[in-house]
Amino acid sequence: MSLTLHGIGVSRGIAIGKVHIVKHEPVEISEYCLPKQHLDEEILRFEKAHNLAREQLQEIQERLPKESTVDIAGFIDAHLLMLDDSLLSKIPRDLIYKHQCNAEWALQMQCESIVERFEKIDDPYFKARQDDVKQVVTRIQRILRGYPDPSFDLAVTDLAQSIVLADDLSPADTILMRHHGILAFATEYGGTTSHTAILARSLGIPAIVGLHRASPYIQPDELIIVDGTRGVILAEPDECNLHYYKIRQYNDKCSRAALNKIKKSPTITRDGIPITLDINIEFPEDMVAVQRVGGEGIGLYRTEFLFMNRVAPPNEEEHFEAYRKVIQALKGHTVTIRTVDLGSDKQVTDSRYHDGVATNPALGLRAVRLCLKDHKLFKPQLRAILRASAIGKVRMMIPMVCDLQEITQIKHMIQEMRTELRHKSLEFDPAMPIGIMVEVPAMAICIDFLMPEIDFLSIGTNDLIQYTLAIDRNDEAVSYLYNPLHPAVLRLIKMSIDGANKAGKPISMCGEMASDSRYIRLLLGLGLRSFSVNPESYLEIKKIIINSNLRGLTHIANQILQTASQDNINSLLDTINVRIDI
């Protein structure tokens, strides 16, 4: 008998395959006292677990794809070094003898002692290295407690043609999976604009989040269907359902084939207005997807991948090499490199089991705030982007700016970098455009103050919506309030477009709203003439643009701007999308 489970579809498409279940069970640690005659036995138990942890890390390292640009190998190396340090190899044994306690508790005491030292470090990046200590300790504790390790599972299991079901997946987990050729994934938790959901869309695989207690109803290796469009999972489908979804898969394939016919067509509306349509990418390897759909420019190159799954931050040469690959692949077209946006749901390391997490990381030390606080983290990236600008057309984009002073500080740092590069006789483009993302409502409201200080703007709707509506987009309890069509959101978007146009500065939209086919005609009607979308949405968005008449869109878009009722807004949106005369 088939079982249907409902969640939130975050990446469209149909996948049919056997499920692989990943569980992130927390490790429960308790203290118990051991008789002296059993202490040698406990030491031996600790050493076996310690050795097995090393073997796990070495096996993960051996199985990593050689072409991966994500420095997972550096992350594994760092964890191996920590594992063999006396702080985690010798002192826990001493604590077992001293306190006559079990190995798990000795590790816990030592971990807390190390973390306390890290807490006293002012540098936020190196303070965050306590997370890596916790990860290494947790790995040994999981072995001692007989729990499977999810990251080991993801790294060493053959997941090709599998569907992954997990309670949750960090971006780091998703990066580990991206080389396996999985068909789809589904999670118990998560929201439509989480980094993991965005990555799923970038990879072009169906994905569902927010399933809530699905795993008890699904068995490992069970055949399931993932409908990422409707947010539905079917477990053990009958022949009728299998036939239906195979037909939908075939129809999807035919639709994609039809879209391929417009790959080389110019992106121009029916009334002859050229529209800029760029692509968002996460990794240099994503250029394969860009070329597959006929994309040219990159409107958003996210750089967080360089910092994930590792302990030491990337150096200047690592940054430069990653940017060089993309610039050369573009063959003269523009790439917009966004400086690192760590924080919120994009942590340097997975903090699932960590204590001391900020109450609301989306409003805390993240993105440009972290960069301006930690120059050792930021300056290598600035130098690398400047150097990369000598290779091709490069723009630098700063995320989460909320004050003019931040722009001033960044421009001062960039000027210092230019002086350094000149002294070293290294080339760069002195006229490289510098822009910001409009994500904080304050920036949309003060758009006229920004214009003299920057060269371009890009609207990041994911954060703009959550900050405008005071909701955490990753909190399922309030995610229903996440609404791109809220009148306040639409007015902020319109203010940003009008302000940029008045100043004669380019403005684009790179947030997920730009990749959603429902909103393209509305955004065109509001005056937006530049979009940057995920690769999988590119051709669909292009088709909508070339079949639109801008003269007919403006009137209805203005009506939507003047409408308070959500029902009326939705009705007008339907009108703007279904009328063939506009």
CORTA-V139629 format. One record per residue. N is the residue number from 0. SS is DSSP state (H for helix, E for strand, L for the rest). PSI is psi in radians with two decimals (none if undefined). OMEGA is omega in radians with two decimals (none if undefined). Layout:
n: [N	N]
ss: [SS	SS]
psi: [PSI	PSI]
omega: [OMEGA	OMEGA]
This chain:
n: [0	1	2	3	4	5	6	7	8	9	10	11	12	13	14	15	16	17	18	19	20	21	22	23	24	25	26	27	28	29	30	31	32	33	34	35	36	37	38	39	40	41	42	43	44	45	46	47	48	49	50	51	52	53	54	55	56	57	58	59	60	61	62	63	64	65	66	67	68	69	70	71	72	73	74	75	76	77	78	79	80	81	82	83	84	85	86	87	88	89	90	91	92	93	94	95	96	97	98	99	100	101	102	103	104	105	106	107	108	109	110	111	112	113	114	115	116	117	118	119	120	121	122	123	124	125	126	127	128	129	130	131	132	133	134	135	136	137	138	139	140	141	142	143	144	145	146	147	148	149	150	151	152	153	154	155	156	157	158	159	160	161	162	163	164	165	166	167	168	169	170	171	172	173	174	175	176	177	178	179	180	181	182	183	184	185	186	187	188	189	190	191	192	193	194	195	196	197	198	199	200	201	202	203	204	205	206	207	208	209	210	211	212	213	214	215	216	217	218	219	220	221	222	223	224	225	226	227	228	229	230	231	232	233	234	235	236	237	238	239	240	241	242	243	244	245	246	247	248	249	250	251	252	253	254	255	256	257	258	259	260	261	262	263	264	265	266	267	268	269	270	271	272	273	274	275	276	277	278	279	280	281	282	283	284	285	286	287	288	289	290	291	292	293	294	295	296	297	298	299	300	301	302	303	304	305	306	307	308	309	310	311	312	313	314	315	316	317	318	319	320	321	322	323	324	325	326	327	328	329	330	331	332	333	334	335	336	337	338	339	340	341	342	343	344	345	346	347	348	349	350	351	352	353	354	355	356	357	358	359	360	361	362	363	364	365	366	367	368	369	370	371	372	373	374	375	376	377	378	379	380	381	382	383	384	385	386	387	388	389	390	391	392	393	394	395	396	397	398	399	400	401	402	403	404	405	406	407	408	409	410	411	412	413	414	415	416	417	418	419	420	421	422	423	424	425	426	427	428	429	430	431	432	433	434	435	436	437	438	439	440	441	442	443	444	445	446	447	448	449	450	451	452	453	454	455	456	457	458	459	460	461	462	463	464	465	466	467	468	469	470	471	472	473	474	475	476	477	478	479	480	481	482	483	484	485	486	487	488	489	490	491	492	493	494	495	496	497	498	499	500	501	502	503	504	505	506	507	508	509	510	511	512	513	514	515	516	517	518	519	520	521	522	523	524	525	526	527	528	529	530	531	532	533	534	535	536	537	538	539	540	541	542	543	544	545	546	547	548	549	550	551	552	553	554	555	556	557	558	559	560	561	562	563	564	565	566	567	568	569	570	571	572	573	574	575	576	577	578	579	580	581]
ss: [L	L	E	E	E	E	L	E	E	E	E	L	L	E	E	E	E	E	E	E	E	E	L	L	L	L	L	L	L	L	L	L	E	L	L	H	H	H	H	H	H	H	H	H	H	H	H	H	H	H	H	H	H	H	H	H	H	H	H	H	H	H	H	L	L	L	L	L	L	L	L	H	H	H	H	H	H	H	H	H	H	H	H	H	L	H	H	H	H	L	H	H	H	H	H	H	H	H	H	L	E	L	H	H	H	H	H	H	H	H	H	H	H	H	H	H	H	H	H	L	L	L	L	H	H	H	H	L	L	H	H	H	H	H	H	H	H	H	H	H	H	H	H	H	H	L	L	L	L	H	H	H	H	H	H	H	L	L	L	L	L	E	E	E	E	E	L	L	L	L	H	H	H	H	H	H	H	L	L	L	L	L	L	E	E	E	E	L	L	L	L	L	L	L	H	H	H	H	H	H	H	H	H	L	L	E	E	E	E	L	L	L	L	L	H	H	H	L	L	L	L	L	E	E	E	E	E	L	L	L	L	E	E	E	E	L	L	L	H	H	H	H	H	H	H	H	H	H	H	H	H	H	H	H	H	H	H	H	H	H	H	H	L	L	L	L	L	E	L	L	L	L	L	E	L	E	E	E	E	E	E	L	L	H	H	H	H	H	H	H	H	H	L	L	L	L	L	E	E	E	E	L	L	H	H	H	H	L	L	L	L	L	L	L	L	H	H	H	H	H	H	H	H	H	H	H	H	H	H	H	L	L	L	L	E	E	E	E	L	L	L	L	E	L	L	E	L	L	L	L	L	L	L	L	L	L	L	L	L	L	H	H	H	L	L	L	H	H	H	H	H	H	H	L	H	H	H	H	H	H	H	H	H	H	H	H	H	H	L	L	L	L	L	E	E	E	E	E	L	L	L	L	L	H	H	H	H	H	H	H	H	H	H	H	H	H	H	H	H	H	H	H	H	L	L	L	L	L	L	L	L	L	L	E	E	E	E	E	L	L	H	H	H	H	H	L	H	H	H	H	H	H	H	L	L	E	E	E	E	L	H	H	H	H	H	H	H	H	H	L	L	L	L	L	L	L	L	L	H	H	H	L	L	L	L	L	H	H	H	H	H	H	H	H	H	H	H	H	H	H	H	H	H	L	L	E	E	E	E	L	L	H	H	H	H	L	H	H	H	H	H	H	H	H	H	L	L	L	L	E	E	E	E	E	H	H	H	H	H	H	H	H	H	H	H	H	L	L	L	H	H	H	H	H	H	H	H	H	H	H	H	L	L	L	L	H	H	H	H	H	H	H	H	H	H	H	H	H	L	L	L	L]
psi: [2.30	2.56	2.28	2.25	2.44	2.37	-2.64	2.05	2.14	-0.19	2.11	2.82	2.95	2.34	2.41	2.08	-3.12	2.52	2.48	2.10	2.26	2.15	2.28	1.23	2.27	2.56	2.07	2.10	2.22	2.74	2.40	2.64	2.48	2.46	2.61	-0.63	-0.21	0.01	-0.70	-0.64	-0.66	-0.65	-0.75	-0.70	-0.73	-0.79	-0.64	-0.74	-0.69	-0.78	-0.67	-0.63	-0.73	-0.77	-0.69	-0.84	-0.70	-0.63	-0.69	-0.79	-0.73	-0.51	-0.08	2.42	2.37	-0.50	-0.01	2.29	-0.25	2.22	1.06	-0.59	-0.71	-0.65	-0.80	-0.75	-0.78	-0.71	-0.61	-0.70	-0.76	-0.72	-0.67	-0.11	2.54	-0.44	-0.55	-0.11	-0.59	-0.86	-0.70	-0.60	-0.71	-0.67	-0.59	-0.78	-0.79	-0.77	-0.05	0.82	2.97	2.76	-0.70	-0.73	-0.64	-0.74	-0.69	-0.76	-0.77	-0.69	-0.80	-0.63	-0.76	-0.77	-0.66	-0.64	-0.73	-0.63	-0.41	-0.09	2.32	-0.62	2.08	-0.57	-0.81	-0.44	-0.64	-0.17	-0.26	-0.51	-0.64	-0.64	-0.78	-0.67	-0.74	-0.78	-0.76	-0.66	-0.81	-0.73	-0.66	-0.69	-0.77	-0.63	-0.10	0.38	2.54	2.66	2.08	-0.72	-0.65	-0.75	-0.82	-0.61	-0.58	-0.20	2.47	1.83	0.10	2.31	0.39	2.82	2.15	2.23	2.17	2.78	-0.71	2.77	2.19	2.83	-0.62	-0.72	-0.76	-0.65	-0.71	-0.64	-0.44	-0.34	-0.01	-0.25	0.68	2.70	-0.63	2.96	2.75	2.49	2.70	-0.59	3.13	2.87	3.03	-0.44	0.34	2.75	-0.63	-0.68	-0.72	-0.72	-0.66	-0.75	-0.65	-0.66	-0.29	0.56	2.51	2.50	2.54	2.44	2.98	0.65	-0.54	1.75	0.81	-0.61	-0.58	-0.35	-0.05	2.34	2.60	2.45	0.16	2.51	2.22	2.83	2.28	2.07	1.61	-0.33	-0.75	-0.10	0.68	2.45	2.33	2.10	2.40	1.04	2.55	3.07	-0.61	-0.81	-0.71	-0.77	-0.77	-0.81	-0.49	-0.61	-0.73	-0.68	-0.75	-0.74	-0.69	-0.73	-0.71	-0.68	-0.73	-0.67	-0.67	-0.69	-0.55	-0.37	-0.33	0.17	-0.74	0.00	2.49	2.60	1.48	2.38	2.96	-0.52	0.36	0.33	2.09	2.41	2.37	2.18	1.82	-3.10	2.52	2.39	2.77	-0.61	2.74	-0.59	-0.35	-0.20	-0.42	-0.78	-0.65	-0.81	-0.56	-0.62	0.04	0.38	2.78	-1.28	2.76	1.97	-0.25	1.98	1.77	2.40	0.16	-0.49	-0.51	-0.41	-0.18	2.72	0.71	2.92	-0.97	2.45	2.71	2.53	3.10	-0.71	-0.63	-0.79	-0.91	-0.76	-0.72	-0.69	-0.67	-0.75	-0.76	-0.78	-0.77	-0.60	-0.43	-0.32	0.94	-0.20	2.85	2.47	2.28	1.91	2.09	2.26	2.80	2.35	1.13	2.70	3.14	-2.10	0.09	1.28	2.72	-0.71	2.81	2.14	0.48	-0.65	0.20	2.55	2.96	0.43	2.51	2.55	-0.77	1.55	-0.43	-0.38	0.15	-2.51	1.60	2.89	-2.24	-0.49	-0.77	-0.73	-0.73	-0.38	-0.55	1.54	-0.48	-0.51	-0.65	-0.73	-0.71	-0.64	-0.75	-0.80	-0.73	-0.72	-0.74	-0.79	-0.68	-0.47	-0.28	-0.26	-0.62	-2.88	1.93	2.40	2.51	2.28	2.32	2.19	2.69	0.61	2.35	0.05	2.51	-0.53	-0.61	-0.72	-0.77	-0.77	-0.77	-0.75	-0.61	-0.76	-0.73	-0.68	-0.69	-0.75	-0.70	-0.73	-0.75	-0.78	-0.66	-0.74	-0.52	0.08	0.65	2.37	2.64	2.87	1.92	-0.29	0.30	2.17	2.47	2.15	3.11	2.84	2.37	1.68	-0.52	2.21	-0.57	-0.60	-0.63	-0.68	-0.64	0.55	-0.58	-0.51	-0.50	-0.61	-0.73	-0.30	-0.22	2.91	-0.43	2.93	2.68	2.25	2.07	1.61	-0.47	-0.91	-0.61	-0.72	-0.79	-0.60	-0.62	-0.70	0.04	0.83	2.61	1.98	-0.25	0.03	1.92	-0.40	-0.45	0.07	-0.36	-0.34	-0.16	1.87	1.82	-0.35	0.16	2.37	-0.65	-0.68	-0.83	-0.66	-0.65	-0.69	-0.80	-0.74	-0.74	-0.79	-0.84	-0.72	-0.75	-0.77	-0.72	-0.65	-0.09	0.49	2.47	2.48	2.39	3.08	2.18	-0.05	3.03	-0.41	-0.58	-0.37	0.02	2.04	-0.42	-0.45	-0.06	-0.85	-0.64	-0.81	-0.67	-0.73	-0.48	-0.11	0.06	2.30	0.17	2.23	2.62	2.11	2.92	2.68	-0.64	-0.40	-0.20	-0.94	-0.61	-0.76	-0.71	-0.74	-0.74	-0.75	-0.85	-0.18	0.29	2.61	1.96	-0.55	-0.61	-0.28	-0.59	-0.74	-0.82	-0.64	-0.71	-0.60	-0.75	-0.70	-0.51	0.18	2.31	-0.60	2.23	-0.62	-0.74	-0.65	-0.80	-0.67	-0.75	-0.62	-0.73	-0.73	-0.80	-0.41	-0.45	-0.37	2.24	-0.17	0.00	none]
omega: [-3.12	3.08	-3.13	3.11	-3.06	3.06	3.14	3.10	-3.10	3.08	-2.96	3.08	-3.14	3.05	3.10	-3.12	-3.14	-3.01	2.99	-3.05	3.11	-3.14	3.08	-3.13	3.07	-3.13	3.11	-3.08	3.06	-3.12	2.98	-3.06	-3.11	3.01	-3.09	-3.07	3.14	-3.06	3.11	3.10	3.13	3.07	3.12	3.11	3.11	-3.09	3.10	3.12	3.13	3.14	3.13	3.08	3.11	3.14	3.11	-3.12	3.14	3.13	3.06	-3.10	-3.12	-3.06	-3.13	3.10	-3.08	-3.06	-3.09	3.08	3.09	-3.02	3.09	-3.14	3.10	3.08	3.14	3.10	-3.12	3.13	3.08	3.10	3.09	-3.10	-3.08	3.08	-3.12	3.12	-3.13	3.13	-3.07	-3.03	3.08	3.08	3.11	-3.13	3.08	3.11	-3.05	-3.05	-3.09	-3.06	3.11	-3.05	-3.14	-3.10	3.09	3.09	-3.13	3.13	-3.13	3.11	3.14	3.12	3.14	-3.12	3.12	3.10	3.12	-3.11	-3.11	3.13	-3.11	-3.07	-3.05	-3.13	-3.11	3.02	-3.14	3.13	3.03	3.12	-3.14	3.06	-3.14	3.14	3.13	3.13	3.14	3.11	3.14	-3.13	3.11	3.12	3.12	-3.11	3.11	3.12	3.02	3.12	-3.05	-3.10	3.07	3.13	-3.12	-3.04	-2.99	-3.14	3.07	-3.07	-3.12	3.13	3.08	3.00	-3.09	3.04	-3.08	3.03	3.06	3.08	3.04	3.03	3.12	3.08	-3.10	3.08	3.09	-3.07	-2.94	-3.12	-3.03	-3.09	3.11	-3.12	-3.07	2.95	3.12	-3.13	3.11	-3.06	3.05	-3.11	-3.04	-3.09	3.03	-3.10	-3.14	3.10	3.12	3.13	3.11	3.13	3.12	3.14	3.12	3.11	3.11	3.14	3.11	3.06	3.06	-3.12	3.09	3.04	3.09	-3.00	3.11	-3.07	-3.10	-3.12	3.07	3.12	3.08	3.09	3.11	3.04	3.05	3.07	-3.07	3.13	-3.08	-3.14	-3.05	2.97	3.02	3.11	-3.11	-3.10	3.08	-3.07	-3.13	3.13	3.11	-3.14	-3.12	-3.08	3.05	3.05	3.11	3.06	-3.14	3.12	3.08	3.13	3.12	3.12	3.12	3.12	3.12	3.13	-3.13	-3.12	-3.12	-3.10	-3.05	3.14	3.08	-3.13	-3.08	3.14	-3.12	3.13	2.93	3.13	3.12	3.12	3.07	3.12	3.14	-3.07	3.02	3.06	3.13	-3.01	3.02	-3.14	-3.14	3.10	3.07	3.12	3.12	-3.13	-3.13	-3.11	3.11	3.14	-3.11	-3.11	3.08	-3.11	3.10	3.04	3.13	-3.05	-3.08	-3.09	-3.12	-3.05	-3.03	3.09	3.12	3.13	3.14	3.11	-3.14	3.11	-3.06	-3.09	3.10	3.06	-3.05	-3.11	3.13	-3.13	-3.12	-3.11	-3.11	-3.11	-3.13	3.12	-3.10	3.06	3.04	3.10	-3.01	2.98	3.09	-3.10	3.09	3.08	-2.92	-3.14	3.10	-3.11	-3.11	-3.12	-3.13	-3.13	3.09	3.06	-3.08	-3.07	-3.05	-3.07	-2.99	3.01	3.02	3.11	-3.13	-3.11	3.07	-3.06	3.12	3.14	-3.02	-3.08	-3.09	3.04	-3.04	3.13	3.10	-3.11	-3.13	3.09	-3.09	-3.10	3.11	3.10	-2.93	-3.00	3.09	3.12	3.12	3.14	-3.11	3.12	3.10	3.12	-3.13	-3.12	3.10	-3.07	-3.08	-3.12	-3.07	2.96	3.10	-3.11	-3.08	-3.12	2.97	3.04	3.14	-3.08	3.12	-3.14	3.11	3.10	3.12	3.14	-3.10	3.13	3.08	3.11	-3.14	3.11	3.07	3.14	3.11	3.12	3.12	-3.11	3.09	3.13	-3.14	-3.14	3.10	-3.05	3.03	3.10	-3.11	-3.13	-3.14	-3.13	3.11	-3.11	3.13	3.00	3.03	-3.13	-3.14	-3.10	3.14	-3.11	3.08	-3.13	-3.10	-3.01	-3.11	3.10	-3.05	-2.90	-3.13	-3.01	-3.02	-3.12	-3.13	3.13	2.99	-3.09	3.07	-2.98	-3.09	3.14	-3.14	-3.13	-3.09	3.12	3.13	-3.07	3.09	3.08	3.02	-3.04	3.11	3.14	-3.06	-3.12	-3.11	-3.05	3.10	3.13	-3.13	-2.96	3.12	-3.09	3.07	-3.10	-3.13	3.12	-3.12	3.14	3.10	3.08	3.14	3.10	-3.12	-3.13	-3.11	-3.14	3.12	-3.14	3.14	-3.13	-3.13	3.13	3.13	3.04	3.14	2.99	-3.12	3.13	-3.07	3.11	-3.13	3.14	-3.10	-3.05	-3.11	-2.97	-3.00	-3.11	3.07	-3.12	3.06	3.12	3.09	3.08	3.14	-3.12	3.14	-3.11	2.96	-2.93	3.09	-3.02	-3.07	3.13	-2.94	-3.05	3.10	3.11	3.13	3.14	3.14	-3.11	-3.05	3.07	-3.11	3.08	-3.00	-3.10	-3.12	-3.07	-3.00	-3.08	-3.11	3.11	3.10	3.05	3.12	3.13	-3.09	-3.06	-3.13	-3.07	3.14	3.10	3.14	3.09	3.14	3.13	3.11	3.10	3.07	-3.13	-3.09	-3.10	-3.02	-3.11	-3.09	-3.11	3.13	none]
